[in-house]
Amino acid sequence: MFGKNFLHLAALCAIAHLGVLCAVVPLAALFVIAVDGSAKYVHQSISFSSMQAKQVTQEKNATMILKPHKFFPTQIKHIVDAADAISLNAIAIDDDDHSYPVIDISSWLNPSMSHDEERENVVNQVLNEAITSGSFNIIGHGIDDALLDRLYTTARNFFSMSLEQKLGYSSGNNLAGYVAHGNESVASVHKSGNSKEQKDLREIFSMSSPPNNDANVHGPKEFHNAMSEYIEHLLIVEIAVKQIFSVALSSAKDIDLPPTHLKDIEDDATGLLRASRYSSVPGFEDATKLLPHSDFGTIAIIASSEEGLEEIRNGRWYKVPMGKDELHVTVGEVYAMWSNGLFKNNIHRVSKGAKKDRISFSYFTSQGKRTNSVVGKDDAGISPICSNDEEPKFPRVSTLGHMRNYMSAFTGGKEDLWDS
């Protein structure tokens, strides 16, 4: 039996042509476990009809990429260099006769209250963005403005404290509590020739999920409560988003996967919410706040209505617009590997033109099982999910295993983020 908040779409049968994403996916029944734990059975048939035809190139005899943590930085450098050659500056997507993708996921959070066509449309939209830029915004997530207001206000209050006060909420590792400027470095993985960009220009407060995780550091009461409540909501959003990705992957690969597949793989994994402030540092006005990179893990869910996040889309840099009620979803390297390269790891940065003292909240799902008593427990992960005549391009991998390969460089010599 699936746990609380799971929406189990039973008897999933995906029918898709390998080269073209033009699928009809009948779902014979919908079994809903609601947010309050009550169960409802709704018998219905859902047809996922064709989206815009898109060719998905496949290498039937793909060469295995044995060291993904070496492959992705090289891949990202080539893509960034090509985008920089077009322009170093990001443009607003509305300036290019397009609109930024904003997807309403409410039909997946409340399936018994929605129509078949709505859920079909959501899966098609997510699949389209996952195989192109690897990112999109979502609405209909059920997180109200009052909570977001409290989150931003209490975070600003915390980061406005003196450095000495903030250091009192440090734990000695990068995944719990306060991390000051200069303690992390994307440049150690994704190089920069600018001497001012060798350290990330931000300070961070981190909290693991669930909020009662005994590895967490309790910040000031109001800040802690706001972060905790936000995580509880994000856990529900995470389930819905991963179900959508599972159905999209099943459709594209022409294989049967349960809608809970991608969530079940690392069901007991710890998530991580990181509140970041990109402070203005005298003398560093011309430095990128956070260098171009893709996230190491599965997906990230980001909140920030303040300008500064930029990404590569259609081969060039674009500003990422986020309304107050919108959350931003990015695909990480692990989802790229698990989908055998079908999903694209999103490449993004925080620009030197970011709003002064910009605040953002990034929630990274599936960070491995972590408490004070079980630290960084790894698992075997999975091999890439392939269609019947598709060869795997990546080795078997777990999120935590992939992250560990980066950590020594990323944290300036520590063996990994779990070291104190």
C-alpha positions in Angstrom: 0.0 0.0 0.0 1.3 3.4 -0.8 1.9 6.0 2.0 -0.1 9.1 2.8 -0.4 11.7 0.1 0.4 9.2 -2.7 -1.7 9.3 -5.8 -1.5 5.8 -7.2 -2.5 5.5 -10.9 -2.9 1.8 -11.3 -2.7 -0.3 -14.5 -0.5 2.2 -16.4 -0.1 1.2 -20.0 2.0 3.5 -22.2 1.8 3.3 -26.0 4.3 5.5 -27.8 6.4 5.3 -30.9 10.1 5.4 -30.0 11.0 8.2 -32.4 8.1 10.5 -31.9 6.4 11.7 -28.7 2.9 11.1 -30.0 1.5 8.9 -27.3 -1.8 7.6 -26.2 -1.6 6.3 -22.6 -4.8 4.8 -21.2 -4.9 4.7 -17.4 -7.5 2.2 -16.5 -8.2 3.4 -13.0 -7.3 6.1 -10.6 -6.7 5.3 -6.9 -6.4 8.4 -4.8 -5.0 8.7 -1.3 -5.9 12.2 -0.4 -3.9 14.7 1.7 -5.9 13.9 4.8 -5.2 10.1 4.3 -8.7 9.1 3.2 -8.8 6.9 0.2 -11.1 7.1 -2.8 -11.4 4.8 -5.8 -12.4 6.5 -9.0 -12.7 4.2 -12.1 -12.1 6.1 -15.2 -10.1 5.9 -18.5 -7.6 8.6 -19.3 -6.1 9.0 -22.8 -2.9 10.9 -23.1 -3.2 12.1 -26.7 -0.6 13.5 -28.9 1.5 16.5 -28.1 3.4 18.4 -30.7 5.5 15.8 -32.5 9.1 15.8 -31.3 11.9 13.6 -32.5 13.8 12.0 -29.7 17.2 10.8 -31.0 18.3 7.5 -29.7 21.7 5.8 -30.0 20.9 2.1 -30.1 24.6 1.3 -29.4 25.4 4.1 -27.1 28.8 4.4 -25.5 28.6 4.0 -21.8 29.7 7.2 -19.9 31.5 5.6 -17.0 32.3 8.8 -15.0 29.3 11.1 -15.1 30.9 13.5 -12.7 33.6 14.1 -15.3 31.1 14.1 -18.2 28.7 16.7 -17.0 31.2 19.6 -16.3 32.6 19.1 -19.8 29.1 19.0 -21.3 28.1 22.1 -19.4 31.3 24.0 -20.5 30.6 23.3 -24.1 26.9 24.5 -23.8 27.9 27.6 -21.8 30.7 28.5 -24.2 28.2 28.3 -27.1 25.6 30.4 -25.3 28.3 33.0 -24.3 29.3 33.3 -27.9 25.8 34.4 -28.8 25.7 36.9 -25.8 27.1 37.0 -22.3 24.0 38.8 -21.2 20.6 37.1 -20.6 17.5 38.5 -22.3 13.9 38.4 -21.1 12.1 35.5 -22.8 9.2 37.9 -23.7 11.7 39.9 -25.8 12.1 36.8 -28.1 8.5 36.4 -29.0 7.9 33.5 -26.6 6.5 33.2 -23.1 8.0 31.3 -20.2 6.3 27.9 -19.5 4.1 28.1 -16.5 2.3 24.8 -15.7 -0.7 24.4 -13.4 -0.2 21.1 -11.5 -3.4 21.4 -9.4 -5.0 18.6 -11.3 -2.4 16.2 -10.0 -2.7 17.4 -6.4 -6.4 17.0 -6.6 -7.0 14.3 -9.2 -10.6 13.4 -8.1 -11.6 17.0 -8.6 -10.0 17.3 -12.1 -10.7 16.1 -15.6 -8.7 13.6 -17.7 -7.7 16.2 -20.2 -6.2 18.4 -17.6 -3.8 15.7 -16.3 -3.0 14.8 -19.9 -2.1 18.4 -20.7 0.1 18.7 -17.6 2.1 15.5 -18.5 2.5 16.7 -22.1 3.7 20.2 -21.0 6.2 18.8 -18.5 7.6 16.2 -20.9 8.1 18.9 -23.6 10.1 21.1 -21.1 12.0 18.2 -19.6 13.4 17.1 -23.0 14.3 20.6 -24.1 15.5 23.0 -21.4 14.9 20.9 -18.3 12.9 23.6 -16.4 9.6 25.2 -16.0 7.5 27.2 -13.5 4.5 25.7 -11.7 1.4 27.2 -10.2 -1.5 25.4 -8.5 0.9 24.0 -5.9 -1.3 24.9 -2.9 1.2 27.0 -1.0 -0.4 30.3 0.0 1.0 33.8 -0.2 0.9 34.3 3.5 3.3 31.4 4.1 5.7 32.7 1.4 5.5 36.2 2.9 6.5 34.8 6.3 9.3 32.8 4.7 10.9 35.8 3.0 10.4 38.1 6.1 11.9 35.7 8.6 14.8 34.9 6.2 15.6 38.5 5.8 15.5 39.0 9.5 17.9 36.1 10.0 20.4 37.2 7.4 20.3 40.7 8.7 21.8 39.5 12.1 25.4 40.0 12.8 27.9 37.5 11.5 28.7 36.5 15.0 25.0 35.8 15.8 24.6 33.8 12.6 27.6 31.7 13.2 25.9 30.6 16.4 23.6 28.6 14.2 26.4 26.8 12.3 26.8 23.0 12.7 30.3 22.5 11.1 28.9 21.0 7.9 27.3 22.5 4.9 24.0 20.7 5.1 22.7 21.9 8.5 22.3 25.5 9.7 24.2 28.5 8.7 27.0 28.6 6.1 28.9 31.9 5.7 30.3 33.4 2.5 33.2 31.6 0.9 32.5 28.1 2.3 31.2 26.7 -1.0 32.6 26.9 -4.5 30.8 26.0 -7.7 34.0 27.2 -9.4 35.8 24.1 -8.0 33.7 22.0 -10.4 32.7 24.5 -13.1 35.8 26.7 -13.6 36.0 30.4 -14.0 38.9 32.6 -15.0 37.7 35.5 -12.9 39.5 35.6 -9.6 36.4 37.1 -8.0 34.3 34.1 -8.9 36.3 31.4 -7.1 33.8 31.3 -4.1 30.0 31.5 -4.2 28.8 35.0 -3.4 26.1 33.9 -1.0 25.4 32.9 2.5 23.0 30.0 3.3 20.8 28.4 6.0 19.9 24.8 5.4 17.2 22.5 6.8 16.7 18.8 5.9 13.3 17.2 5.4 11.4 16.2 7.3 11.7 19.2 9.6 12.1 17.0 12.7 15.2 15.4 11.3 17.6 15.2 14.2 20.5 16.5 12.1 18.8 19.9 11.7 20.0 23.1 13.5 17.1 25.1 14.9 17.3 28.7 13.7 15.4 31.6 15.4 11.9 30.4 16.2 9.8 32.2 13.6 12.4 31.4 10.9 12.5 27.8 11.9 8.7 27.5 12.0 8.3 29.1 8.5 11.0 26.8 7.0 9.4 23.8 8.6 5.9 24.6 7.4 7.2 25.3 3.9 9.0 21.9 3.8 5.8 20.1 4.8 4.0 21.7 1.8 7.0 21.0 -0.5 6.9 17.3 0.4 3.4 17.1 -1.1 4.4 19.1 -4.2 7.4 16.8 -4.7 5.2 13.7 -4.8 2.9 15.2 -7.4 5.8 16.5 -9.6 7.6 13.1 -9.5 4.4 11.3 -10.5 4.1 13.6 -13.5 7.7 12.9 -14.5 7.1 9.1 -14.0 4.1 9.1 -16.3 5.9 11.3 -18.9 8.9 8.9 -18.8 6.7 5.8 -19.2 5.0 7.4 -22.2 8.2 8.5 -23.9 9.9 5.1 -23.4 6.9 2.9 -24.3 7.3 0.9 -21.0 5.1 0.3 -18.0 6.1 2.3 -15.0 3.9 2.9 -11.9 3.3 6.6 -11.5 5.0 6.5 -8.1 8.2 5.0 -9.7 10.6 7.9 -9.4 9.4 8.7 -5.9 9.6 5.1 -4.7 13.3 4.7 -5.9 14.5 6.9 -3.0 11.4 7.0 -0.9 13.2 7.4 2.4 15.7 9.9 1.1 16.2 13.2 2.8 15.3 16.5 1.0 17.2 19.7 1.6 15.8 23.3 1.7 18.5 26.0 1.4 17.6 29.6 2.0 20.3 31.8 0.3 21.1 35.5 0.4 23.2 36.8 -2.4 24.7 39.8 -0.6 26.3 42.7 -2.3 30.0 42.5 -1.6 32.1 45.7 -2.3 34.5 45.1 -5.1 32.6 42.1 -6.5 29.9 44.0 -8.5 31.2 42.5 -11.8 31.3 38.9 -10.5 28.7 36.3 -11.2 27.0 35.4 -7.9 26.7 31.7 -8.7 28.5 30.3 -11.7 26.7 28.3 -14.5 26.1 24.7 -13.4 23.4 22.1 -13.3 22.2 20.5 -10.0 23.7 17.2 -9.1 20.5 15.5 -8.0 17.0 14.7 -9.3 14.8 17.8 -9.3 15.0 21.2 -7.4 12.0 23.3 -6.6 12.9 27.0 -6.2 11.1 30.0 -4.9 12.3 33.6 -5.5 10.4 36.5 -7.0 13.5 38.6 -7.2 15.5 39.0 -10.4 18.8 37.2 -10.8 18.2 33.5 -11.9 19.2 32.9 -15.5 19.3 29.7 -17.6 20.2 28.4 -21.0 17.2 27.8 -23.2 17.2 27.3 -26.9 21.0 27.7 -26.9 21.3 31.1 -25.2 20.9 32.8 -21.9 17.5 33.9 -20.7 16.2 35.5 -17.5 13.9 33.3 -15.5 10.8 35.2 -14.6 9.0 34.0 -11.4 5.8 35.5 -10.1 5.1 35.6 -6.4 2.8 32.5 -6.7 5.1 30.6 -9.0 7.7 28.0 -8.1 10.5 27.0 -10.5 11.4 23.3 -11.2 14.7 22.3 -12.6 15.9 18.8 -13.8 19.2 17.7 -12.3 21.9 15.3 -13.5 20.5 12.2 -11.8 17.2 12.5 -13.7 19.2 13.1 -16.9 21.0 9.8 -16.2 17.9 7.8 -15.0 16.1 8.8 -18.2 19.1 7.8 -20.2 19.6 11.3 -21.5 16.0 12.0 -22.4 15.5 14.6 -19.7 17.9 17.5 -19.9 19.9 18.7 -16.9 19.0 22.4 -16.7 22.0 24.8 -16.8 21.6 28.0 -14.8 23.4 30.8 -12.9 22.7 33.7 -10.6 23.9 36.7 -12.5 26.1 39.6 -11.4 23.0 41.8 -12.0 20.9 40.0 -9.5 18.8 42.2 -7.2 20.8 43.4 -4.2 20.6 41.0 -1.3 18.4 38.6 -3.3 16.7 35.9 -1.3 15.9 32.5 -2.7 14.7 29.1 -1.4 15.9 26.0 -3.2 14.6 22.6 -2.2 16.7 19.7 -3.5 14.8 16.4 -3.4 16.3 12.9 -2.7 19.6 13.8 -1.0 20.2 10.4 0.5 19.1 9.2 4.0 20.7 11.4 6.6 20.3 11.8 10.4 22.8 12.2 13.2 22.8 8.4 13.7 22.7 7.4 10.0 25.0 9.7 8.1 25.1 9.7 4.3 23.8 6.1 3.9 24.2 5.2 0.3 22.1 2.8 -1.8 22.6 1.0 -5.1 20.5 3.4 -7.1 19.1 2.3 -10.4 20.3 1.8 -14.0 19.0 4.1 -16.7 15.4 3.5 -17.7 15.5 2.5 -21.3 13.1 1.6 -24.1 13.2 -2.0 -25.3 15.9 -1.5 -28.0 17.8 1.3 -26.2 21.3 0.8 -24.7 22.1 2.5 -21.4 24.4 5.5 -21.7 25.1 5.8 -18.0 26.1 3.3 -15.2 23.8 2.4 -12.3 23.7 5.4 -10.0 22.1 6.8 -6.9 21.7 10.5 -6.1 23.9 10.2 -3.1 26.6 8.2 -4.9 26.7 10.8 -7.8 26.8 13.7 -5.3 29.7 12.2 -3.4 31.9 12.2 -6.5 31.7 16.0 -6.6 31.8 16.8 -2.9 35.5 17.0 -2.1 36.0 19.7 -4.7 32.8 21.5 -4.0 33.4 21.9 -0.3 37.1 22.8 -0.6 38.7 19.6 0.4 36.1 18.0 2.8 35.5 14.4 1.9 31.8 15.2 1.4 29.1 17.5 2.7 28.3 15.1 5.5 31.7 15.6 7.1 31.8 18.0 10.1 
